[in-house]
Amino acid sequence: MSQATSELLQGEQYARAMLDAAPLCCQLWTRDFRILDCNQTAVELFGFNSKQEFIDRFTEISPEYQPDGQLSLEKGRMYVVKAMEEGRSFCDWTHLLPDGTLLPVEVTLVRILHDDEYVVAGYTRDLRQQRKKESSIRRLETESGKIYYDLLTGIFNRRFFDESLSWVIKTLSRSHGVLSILMVDIDFFKNFNNTYGHRAGDNCLRTIAETLTNSVTRADDFVVRYSGEEFAVVLPNTDEDGAQLLADNIIENVRNRAIPHESSDAAEIVTVSIGVTTGMVQPGSRADEYIIRADELLYMSKRSGRDRSTFGRM
């Protein structure tokens, strides 16, 4: 054996050792979609016993259709042809392992010269861990989002109110903006529960929450379930006239729902009482000052006969 031949064989052995040690699954494909070779990582990833078994049975480990609805065979040929023509192609793929496990992967196909002809080298990256992380992130985002919502009514809750109102006041204080707050209470709700039952009471709360939400129209306004049968409406950059108009609309919209309430001393249907306050936000203004003032005005509405709103400046 000549020295040149020996060096060539030694180089091929080194290349083979490096290919088998590569952490990515690698295969060589012909233009007509035949596998010429693979590395040991590919054998292990797909659960075969040898490289020859991998080559012989590779077409068995893809479902008939890919998740995007394409036939596996047609999609595979399309990307191999694209790599041959353009030099490189990428795709997401799902394999079906011999044990029935679905294996999502990312495939990079690259055109290379091998034995004086062009073939396609396929590099496959296992996406299972990445998908698990993505799923965990989505789940955490979903769960973290829930902490700001009232489970019964589906609208924002007290935690969201406290955190958001503080942020709104800080923002408005920089521009000396105006803030209006409405505190809304369902009239004689305890009597409603005693008369119709707690399931009907829950439905009533949902209806009122929906009515309040539909009554506000600006993106910066928001409605929260403050406690029990009490709700709050926060209206950044809304003056006295705008706040009073909204309070009147809410009272009318609730009446229009015509929820029977035979044990109410205010009307034969469900009604609400509202406290409305408006004030210029100054540096040092506190959220609790607005809440206390709106609550005081709410109780004035209740003492005055309910089914009405009372306005007062900060």
C-alpha positions in Angstrom: 0.0 0.0 0.0 1.4 3.4 -1.0 1.9 6.1 1.5 -0.7 8.3 -0.3 -3.3 5.5 -0.1 -2.4 4.9 3.6 -2.8 8.6 4.4 -6.1 8.7 2.5 -7.5 5.7 4.5 -6.3 7.2 7.7 -8.0 10.5 6.8 -11.3 8.6 6.1 -11.0 6.8 9.5 -10.5 10.2 11.3 -13.5 11.6 9.4 -15.6 8.6 10.3 -14.6 8.8 14.0 -15.4 12.5 14.1 -18.8 11.9 12.3 -19.8 9.2 14.8 -18.8 11.4 17.7 -20.9 14.3 16.5 -23.8 15.1 18.8 -26.1 15.7 15.8 -27.8 13.0 13.9 -26.2 12.9 10.4 -27.2 11.1 7.2 -26.2 11.2 3.6 -29.0 11.2 1.0 -29.0 10.8 -2.8 -31.0 12.9 -5.1 -33.5 10.0 -5.4 -34.1 10.0 -1.7 -31.9 7.0 -0.8 -29.8 6.9 2.3 -26.1 6.3 1.7 -24.8 6.4 5.2 -25.4 7.7 8.7 -23.5 8.3 12.0 -23.8 6.4 15.3 -25.8 9.2 16.8 -28.5 8.7 14.2 -28.7 5.0 15.1 -29.0 5.8 18.8 -31.5 8.6 18.4 -33.9 6.6 16.3 -33.6 3.4 18.4 -32.1 1.1 15.8 -29.5 -1.6 16.5 -27.1 -0.8 13.7 -26.3 1.6 10.8 -27.5 -1.0 8.3 -30.9 -1.3 10.1 -31.1 2.5 10.1 -30.5 2.6 6.3 -32.9 -0.3 5.6 -35.8 0.9 7.8 -35.5 4.7 7.9 -38.6 5.2 5.7 -40.6 3.3 8.3 -40.2 5.9 11.1 -42.1 8.8 9.6 -45.9 8.9 9.9 -47.8 9.1 6.6 -48.6 12.8 7.2 -46.6 15.5 8.9 -48.3 17.8 11.4 -48.6 20.5 8.7 -50.8 18.1 6.6 -48.2 17.3 4.0 -47.5 13.7 3.0 -44.1 12.7 4.6 -42.8 11.2 1.4 -43.7 14.3 -0.7 -42.4 16.8 1.8 -39.1 14.9 2.2 -38.5 14.7 -1.5 -39.3 18.4 -1.9 -36.7 19.5 0.7 -34.0 17.2 -0.7 -34.6 18.6 -4.2 -34.5 22.1 -2.8 -31.2 21.4 -1.1 -29.8 20.0 -4.3 -30.9 23.1 -6.3 -30.2 25.8 -3.8 -27.5 24.3 -1.7 -29.4 24.2 1.6 -32.9 23.8 3.0 -34.5 23.6 6.4 -37.7 22.0 7.8 -39.4 20.8 10.9 -40.2 17.1 10.9 -41.9 14.6 13.1 -40.7 11.0 13.2 -42.5 8.0 14.6 -40.0 5.9 16.5 -40.2 2.1 16.6 -41.6 2.2 20.1 -44.4 4.5 18.9 -43.0 7.7 20.4 -43.3 10.9 18.3 -40.0 12.6 17.8 -40.1 16.3 16.7 -36.9 17.4 15.0 -35.3 20.3 13.1 -33.6 19.2 9.9 -30.9 21.0 8.0 -30.1 19.6 4.5 -26.9 20.7 2.8 -25.6 19.9 -0.7 -22.1 18.4 -0.6 -19.7 16.7 -3.0 -19.2 13.0 -2.3 -17.3 10.6 -4.5 -17.5 13.0 -7.4 -21.2 13.5 -7.2 -23.5 15.8 -5.3 -25.4 14.3 -2.3 -27.3 15.8 0.6 -26.1 15.8 4.1 -28.9 15.8 6.6 -28.4 17.1 10.1 -31.2 16.4 12.6 -31.6 18.1 15.9 -33.8 16.5 18.6 -36.4 19.1 19.7 -38.0 17.2 22.5 -36.3 19.1 25.3 -36.8 22.4 23.6 -40.5 21.7 23.1 -40.8 20.7 26.8 -39.2 24.0 27.8 -41.5 25.9 25.5 -44.5 24.1 26.9 -43.3 24.8 30.4 -42.9 28.5 29.6 -46.4 28.7 28.1 -47.8 27.0 31.1 -46.0 29.4 33.4 -47.3 32.3 31.4 -50.8 31.0 31.5 -50.6 30.4 35.3 -49.0 33.7 36.0 -51.7 35.4 33.9 -54.4 33.8 36.1 -53.2 35.5 39.2 -54.7 38.8 37.8 -58.1 37.4 37.0 -61.2 36.7 39.1 -62.0 33.0 38.6 -65.8 33.5 38.9 -66.4 36.5 36.7 -63.3 36.3 34.4 -62.5 40.0 34.8 -59.5 41.5 36.6 -59.2 41.0 40.3 -58.1 43.0 43.4 -54.4 42.1 42.9 -54.5 43.6 39.4 -56.3 46.6 40.7 -53.8 47.4 43.4 -50.8 46.9 41.1 -52.2 48.7 38.1 -53.7 51.6 39.9 -50.4 52.4 41.6 -48.7 52.3 38.2 -51.5 54.5 36.7 -51.1 57.1 39.4 -47.3 57.2 39.0 -47.7 57.7 35.3 -50.3 60.4 35.6 -48.4 62.3 38.3 -45.6 63.0 35.8 -48.1 64.8 33.5 -50.5 66.1 36.2 -53.2 64.0 34.4 -56.7 63.5 35.6 -57.9 60.2 37.2 -61.5 59.1 37.8 -62.6 56.1 39.8 -66.0 54.4 40.2 -66.8 52.1 43.0 -69.9 50.0 42.1 -71.9 47.9 44.4 -74.9 45.6 43.7 -77.8 46.7 45.7 -79.1 44.2 48.3 -77.0 41.4 46.9 -77.2 39.5 50.2 -81.0 39.4 49.9 -80.6 38.2 46.3 -78.5 35.3 47.4 -80.9 34.4 50.2 -83.9 34.5 47.8 -82.5 32.9 44.7 -79.5 30.8 45.9 -75.8 31.1 45.5 -75.7 29.7 42.0 -78.1 32.5 40.8 -75.9 34.9 42.8 -72.8 33.8 40.9 -74.7 34.2 37.6 -75.7 37.7 38.7 -72.1 38.6 39.5 -71.0 37.4 36.0 -73.7 39.4 34.3 -72.9 42.6 36.2 -69.1 42.1 35.4 -70.0 41.6 31.7 -72.2 44.7 31.8 -69.5 46.9 33.4 -66.9 45.6 30.9 -69.1 46.3 28.0 -69.8 49.8 29.3 -66.2 51.0 29.1 -64.9 51.7 25.6 -61.3 53.0 25.9 -58.3 50.7 25.9 -56.8 52.3 29.1 -59.9 51.9 31.2 -60.4 48.7 33.1 -62.9 47.0 35.4 -62.1 44.8 38.4 -64.0 42.7 40.9 -62.9 44.6 44.0 -64.6 42.3 46.6 -67.7 40.3 47.0 -70.4 42.2 45.1 -68.3 45.4 44.7 -66.6 46.4 41.5 -64.2 49.2 40.6 -63.8 51.0 37.3 -60.5 52.9 36.7 -60.6 55.7 34.1 -57.2 57.4 33.5 -57.4 60.8 31.8 -61.2 61.0 32.3 -62.7 64.2 33.7 -65.7 64.8 35.9 -68.2 64.9 33.0 -66.9 61.7 31.4 -66.9 59.8 34.7 -70.5 60.9 35.5 -71.7 60.0 32.0 -70.2 56.5 32.4 -71.8 56.1 35.8 -75.2 57.0 34.4 -74.7 54.6 31.5 -73.7 51.8 33.8 -76.8 52.3 36.0 -79.0 52.2 32.8 -77.2 49.2 31.3 -77.6 47.2 34.5 -81.3 48.0 34.7 -81.7 47.0 31.0 -80.4 43.5 32.0 -83.7 43.2 33.9 -82.5 40.6 36.4 -85.4 39.9 38.8 -84.8 40.9 42.4 -88.0 40.6 44.4 -86.2 41.1 47.7 -84.7 44.4 46.8 -85.9 47.6 48.4 -84.6 49.7 45.5 -86.4 48.1 42.6 -88.0 44.9 41.3 -84.8 44.2 39.3 -81.1 44.2 40.1 -79.6 47.7 40.4 -76.3 49.2 41.4 -75.1 52.1 43.5 -72.0 54.0 42.5 -69.5 56.4 44.0 -67.6 58.5 41.6 -64.5 60.7 42.2 -62.2 62.7 40.0 -59.0 64.4 40.8 -55.8 65.8 39.3 -53.0 63.4 40.1 -50.1 65.2 41.8 -46.7 63.9 42.8 -47.2 62.0 46.0 -50.8 61.1 45.3 -51.7 57.7 46.6 -54.1 55.1 45.3 -55.8 54.6 48.6 -56.9 58.2 48.7 -58.9 57.7 45.5 -60.4 54.4 46.8 -61.4 55.9 50.2 -63.1 58.9 48.5 -65.0 56.8 46.0 -66.1 54.4 48.8 -67.4 57.3 50.8 -69.4 58.5 47.8 -70.7 55.0 47.2 -72.1 54.8 50.7 -73.7 58.2 50.2 -75.5 56.7 47.2 -76.7 53.8 49.4 -77.9 56.1 52.1 -79.8 58.2 49.6 -81.9 55.2 48.3 -79.5 53.3 46.1 -79.9 52.7 42.3 -78.0 56.0 41.7 -74.5 57.5 41.6 -72.9 60.2 43.8 -70.0 62.4 42.6 -67.4 64.2 44.6 -64.0 65.7 43.8 -60.8 64.6 45.4 
